[in-house]
Amino acid sequence: MAKSLIEYSDVLNRPVEAGIYDSERDDYLPVAPHWHYYMEIIFIVAGAIRVENDGEIYHCRKGDLLLVRPEAVHAIYAEGEEHTVYRFVKFDANCVQSANSYVPKLDVILRNADNGQHAPMLLREETIYPLHFGEHLARIHQELQERRYGYDLMVQSYLGLLLVKIMRIWRRAGIDMDSAVLADSDKITLHNITAYIDAHAGEELRVEQLAGLCSMSYSYFAKSFHNLYGRSCKEYIEFIRISKAEELLLFTDCDLSYISQETGFADSSHLIKTFRRLKGMTPRQYKLHNRSKKVTL
């Protein structure tokens, strides 16, 4: 049986991942052909690499930035004998949100950027040098490592800044990004339904309703959701609600009645029961256990 090319992506627990490769410390190149649900951005700090991406070959050198679309099969190889360092960030495009209607839908543009639009996936140093992409990637990595108060908002901010700069480069190159957004309209799909769930987690959510929003039957939606996200839709809704409850427990003094209302639970007893099942302790125990770990700015 042929080995699967899919790289497991925990888009639910870790919608953004970041890291750095240093050839003097790491020895995992070449990275064999694989694909994942994440969008990936690679920035070359030193040396050079060769990336084979969906049939295209990119020779990336110091100062260059390469984008890899979600579900694109790609592999990474060392190029030359010099010391090589590159930073990378992988992320679920749906996690980057904008409240402004005139701002393009980033997830739609990124999924379609190299599919018919022919937007340049490799941006050379001379094009991006003044834009501090390397610094943005370094800050994202730092925020994910330190996980200080508000780190998720900081990560979104740096990621959004990075992506908007890329799209401005594309627009200057004459790439029409509006057509992909208009064609997509406001439709909800399996790939952005998690953003809808996150925004409406405090309300009543039924799997049948979500399947209808995606124009799918209940059974097909349930199976497809599990295949894509590794858990059932009901489990994901619980996961999101408990995650929001965790933040309120850690960073506010709100009581359980308020928290249960804000996170979509029928009452505080339902919240406590679900929290204990998923976290192995009650909300009160969780708050006491983590009180000493709080880190302020």
C-alpha positions as CSV (number, residue, x, y, z in Angstrom):
1,M,0.0,0.0,0.0
2,A,1.3,3.4,-0.9
3,K,2.2,5.8,1.9
4,S,-0.3,8.6,2.4
5,L,0.9,12.0,1.5
6,I,-1.3,13.8,4.0
7,E,0.4,15.6,6.9
8,Y,-1.9,15.7,9.9
9,S,-3.1,19.2,10.6
10,D,-4.6,19.9,14.0
11,V,-6.5,22.9,12.7
12,L,-8.9,22.9,15.7
13,N,-6.4,22.9,18.6
14,R,-3.6,24.7,16.7
15,P,-5.0,26.9,13.8
16,V,-1.5,28.5,13.5
17,E,1.9,26.7,13.8
18,A,5.3,28.3,13.4
19,G,8.9,27.2,13.5
20,I,12.5,27.7,12.3
21,Y,14.8,25.3,10.5
22,D,18.6,25.6,11.0
23,S,20.8,23.2,9.1
24,E,23.5,23.4,11.9
25,R,20.9,22.1,14.4
26,D,18.3,20.2,12.4
27,D,18.7,17.4,10.0
28,Y,15.2,16.7,8.7
29,L,15.8,17.9,5.1
30,P,14.7,16.8,2.6
31,V,11.0,17.0,3.6
32,A,9.3,14.3,1.6
33,P,6.3,15.1,-0.7
34,H,3.2,15.8,1.5
35,W,0.2,18.0,1.7
36,H,-1.9,19.6,4.5
37,Y,-5.0,21.7,5.0
38,Y,-2.8,24.6,6.2
39,M,-1.7,27.5,4.1
40,E,2.1,27.7,4.5
41,I,4.6,30.6,4.3
42,I,8.3,30.0,4.1
43,F,10.9,32.8,4.5
44,I,14.6,32.1,3.8
45,V,16.8,33.7,6.5
46,A,20.1,32.2,5.2
47,G,21.3,29.8,2.5
48,A,19.0,28.3,-0.1
49,I,16.3,25.6,-0.6
50,R,14.5,24.0,-3.5
51,V,10.7,23.5,-3.1
52,E,8.8,21.3,-5.5
53,N,5.2,22.5,-5.2
54,D,2.3,21.0,-7.3
55,G,4.6,20.3,-10.3
56,E,6.5,23.7,-10.1
57,I,10.1,24.0,-8.9
58,Y,11.1,27.0,-6.8
59,H,14.7,27.9,-6.1
60,C,14.5,30.0,-2.9
61,R,17.4,32.0,-1.6
62,K,18.1,34.3,1.3
63,G,15.4,37.0,1.7
64,D,12.8,35.2,-0.5
65,L,9.3,34.3,0.6
66,L,7.3,31.4,-0.7
67,L,3.6,30.6,-0.3
68,V,2.2,27.1,-0.5
69,R,-1.6,26.9,-0.9
70,P,-3.7,24.5,1.2
71,E,-3.8,20.9,-0.1
72,A,-0.9,21.5,-2.5
73,V,1.6,18.6,-2.6
74,H,5.0,19.9,-1.9
75,A,8.5,18.8,-0.9
76,I,11.6,20.8,0.4
77,Y,15.2,20.1,-0.4
78,A,18.5,21.6,0.7
79,E,20.3,23.4,-2.2
80,G,24.0,23.8,-1.9
81,E,26.3,23.2,1.1
82,E,26.0,26.6,2.8
83,H,24.4,27.1,6.2
84,T,20.6,27.2,5.7
85,V,18.0,28.8,7.9
86,Y,14.3,29.3,7.1
87,R,11.3,30.3,9.1
88,F,7.8,29.0,8.4
89,V,4.2,29.5,9.5
90,K,1.3,27.2,8.8
91,F,-2.2,28.4,9.4
92,D,-5.9,27.8,8.7
93,A,-6.8,30.6,6.4
94,N,-10.2,30.8,8.1
95,C,-8.6,32.0,11.4
96,V,-7.7,35.4,9.8
97,Q,-10.8,37.5,10.1
98,S,-11.8,41.0,9.2
99,A,-14.9,42.9,10.5
100,N,-14.8,45.3,7.5
101,S,-17.0,44.4,4.5
102,Y,-14.6,46.1,2.0
103,V,-11.6,44.0,3.1
104,P,-11.2,40.9,0.8
105,K,-11.9,37.5,2.2
106,L,-8.4,36.2,2.8
107,D,-9.3,32.5,2.9
108,V,-11.0,32.8,-0.5
109,I,-8.1,34.6,-2.1
110,L,-5.5,32.3,-0.7
111,R,-7.3,29.2,-1.8
112,N,-7.6,30.6,-5.4
113,A,-4.4,32.6,-5.6
114,D,-2.5,30.2,-7.8
115,N,-5.5,28.5,-9.3
116,G,-6.4,30.5,-12.4
117,Q,-5.2,33.8,-11.0
118,H,-1.5,32.9,-11.4
119,A,-0.5,35.1,-8.5
120,P,3.3,34.8,-7.8
121,M,3.9,32.2,-5.1
122,L,7.6,33.1,-4.9
123,L,8.4,36.7,-3.9
124,R,12.0,37.7,-4.3
125,E,14.0,39.6,-1.8
126,E,14.2,42.7,-4.0
127,T,10.4,42.9,-4.0
128,I,9.8,42.4,-0.3
129,Y,13.0,43.6,1.4
130,P,11.5,46.8,3.0
131,L,8.4,44.9,4.3
132,H,9.9,43.1,7.3
133,F,8.3,39.7,6.5
134,G,11.1,37.9,8.5
135,E,10.3,39.9,11.6
136,H,6.6,39.2,11.3
137,L,7.2,35.5,11.2
138,A,9.7,35.7,14.1
139,R,7.1,37.5,16.2
140,I,4.4,35.0,15.4
141,H,6.7,32.2,16.5
142,Q,7.6,34.0,19.7
143,E,3.9,34.7,20.6
144,L,3.0,31.0,20.0
145,Q,5.9,29.9,22.2
146,E,5.3,32.3,25.1
147,R,1.5,32.3,25.0
148,R,1.2,35.4,27.0
149,Y,-2.1,37.2,27.6
150,G,-3.8,38.0,24.3
151,Y,-1.2,36.0,22.3
152,D,-3.9,34.7,19.9
153,L,-4.9,38.2,19.0
154,M,-1.3,39.2,18.5
155,V,-0.7,36.2,16.2
156,Q,-3.8,37.2,14.1
157,S,-2.6,40.7,13.9
158,Y,0.9,39.8,12.6
159,L,-0.5,37.2,10.3
160,G,-3.1,39.6,8.9
161,L,-0.4,42.3,8.4
162,L,1.8,39.8,6.6
163,L,-1.0,38.6,4.3
164,V,-2.3,42.1,3.4
165,K,1.2,43.1,2.4
166,I,1.4,40.1,0.1
167,M,-1.9,40.9,-1.5
168,R,-0.9,44.5,-2.0
169,I,2.1,43.2,-4.0
170,W,-0.2,41.0,-6.0
171,R,-2.5,43.9,-6.8
172,R,0.4,46.0,-7.9
173,A,1.3,43.1,-10.2
174,G,-2.2,43.3,-11.8
175,I,-3.7,40.2,-10.1
176,D,-7.5,40.5,-10.0
177,M,-8.5,39.2,-6.5
178,D,-12.0,40.6,-6.5
179,S,-13.3,38.0,-9.0
180,A,-12.6,35.1,-6.7
181,V,-14.3,36.8,-3.8
182,L,-17.4,37.8,-5.9
183,A,-17.6,34.3,-7.3
184,D,-17.5,32.9,-3.8
185,S,-20.1,35.4,-2.6
186,D,-21.1,34.8,1.0
187,K,-21.5,31.1,0.7
188,I,-20.6,29.0,3.7
189,T,-18.6,25.9,2.9
190,L,-17.0,23.0,4.8
191,H,-13.7,25.0,4.8
192,N,-15.1,28.1,6.5
193,I,-17.9,26.6,8.6
194,T,-15.6,26.6,11.7
195,A,-15.4,30.4,11.5
196,Y,-19.2,30.4,11.6
197,I,-19.2,28.1,14.6
198,D,-16.7,30.2,16.4
199,A,-18.7,33.4,15.8
200,H,-22.0,31.8,16.9
201,A,-20.7,29.5,19.7
202,G,-22.8,31.4,22.3
203,E,-26.0,30.6,20.4
204,E,-27.9,27.4,19.8
205,L,-26.1,25.4,17.1
206,R,-27.4,22.2,15.6
207,V,-25.5,20.0,13.2
208,E,-28.5,19.8,10.9
209,Q,-28.6,23.6,10.6
210,L,-24.8,23.7,9.8
211,A,-25.2,21.0,7.2
212,G,-28.0,23.1,5.6
213,L,-25.8,26.2,5.5
214,C,-23.2,24.2,3.6
215,S,-25.9,22.9,1.2
216,M,-25.2,19.3,2.3
217,S,-27.2,16.4,3.7
218,Y,-26.7,15.7,7.4
219,S,-24.9,12.4,6.8
220,Y,-22.6,13.7,4.1
221,F,-21.8,16.8,6.1
222,A,-21.1,14.8,9.3
223,K,-18.8,12.4,7.4
224,S,-17.0,15.2,5.5
225,F,-16.5,17.3,8.7
226,H,-15.0,14.3,10.6
227,N,-12.7,13.5,7.7
228,L,-11.5,17.1,7.4
229,Y,-11.2,18.0,11.1
230,G,-10.6,14.7,12.8
231,R,-13.6,14.9,15.1
232,S,-17.4,15.1,14.8
233,C,-19.1,18.5,14.4
234,K,-20.8,18.1,17.8
235,E,-17.4,17.5,19.4
236,Y,-16.0,20.5,17.7
237,I,-18.8,22.8,19.0
238,E,-18.1,21.5,22.5
239,F,-14.4,22.1,22.0
240,I,-14.9,25.7,20.9
241,R,-17.3,26.4,23.8
242,I,-14.9,25.0,26.4
243,S,-12.0,26.8,24.8
244,K,-13.9,30.1,25.2
245,A,-14.8,29.1,28.8
246,E,-11.1,28.5,29.5
247,E,-10.2,32.0,28.4
248,L,-12.9,33.6,30.6
249,L,-11.8,31.5,33.5
250,L,-8.1,32.5,33.1
251,F,-8.4,36.1,32.3
252,T,-11.6,37.4,33.9
253,D,-13.4,37.0,37.2
254,C,-16.8,36.3,35.7
255,D,-19.0,33.7,37.5
256,L,-20.0,30.4,36.0
257,S,-23.5,31.5,35.3
258,Y,-22.2,34.3,33.1
259,I,-19.6,32.1,31.4
260,S,-22.1,29.4,30.6
261,Q,-24.4,32.0,29.0
262,E,-21.6,33.5,27.0
263,T,-20.4,30.1,25.7
264,G,-23.7,28.6,24.7
265,F,-24.3,26.2,27.5
266,A,-27.8,25.8,28.9
267,D,-26.7,26.5,32.4
268,S,-23.6,26.3,34.7
269,S,-24.2,22.7,35.7
270,H,-24.1,21.7,32.0
271,L,-20.8,23.7,31.6
272,I,-19.3,22.0,34.7
273,K,-20.2,18.5,33.5
274,T,-18.8,19.1,30.0
275,F,-15.7,20.8,31.3
276,R,-14.9,18.0,33.7
277,R,-15.4,15.4,30.9
278,L,-13.1,17.2,28.5
279,K,-10.5,18.7,30.9
280,G,-10.5,16.2,33.8
281,M,-11.3,18.8,36.4
282,T,-14.0,21.3,37.2
283,P,-13.9,24.9,36.1
284,R,-13.0,26.0,39.6
285,Q,-10.2,23.5,39.9
286,Y,-8.9,24.6,36.5
287,K,-8.9,28.3,37.6
288,L,-7.0,27.5,40.8
289,H,-4.6,25.2,39.0
290,N,-3.7,27.9,36.4
291,R,-3.8,30.9,38.6
292,S,-0.1,30.7,39.4
293,K,0.7,30.3,35.7
294,K,-0.8,33.6,34.6
295,V,1.7,35.8,32.9
296,T,1.0,39.5,32.5
297,L,2.5,41.9,29.8
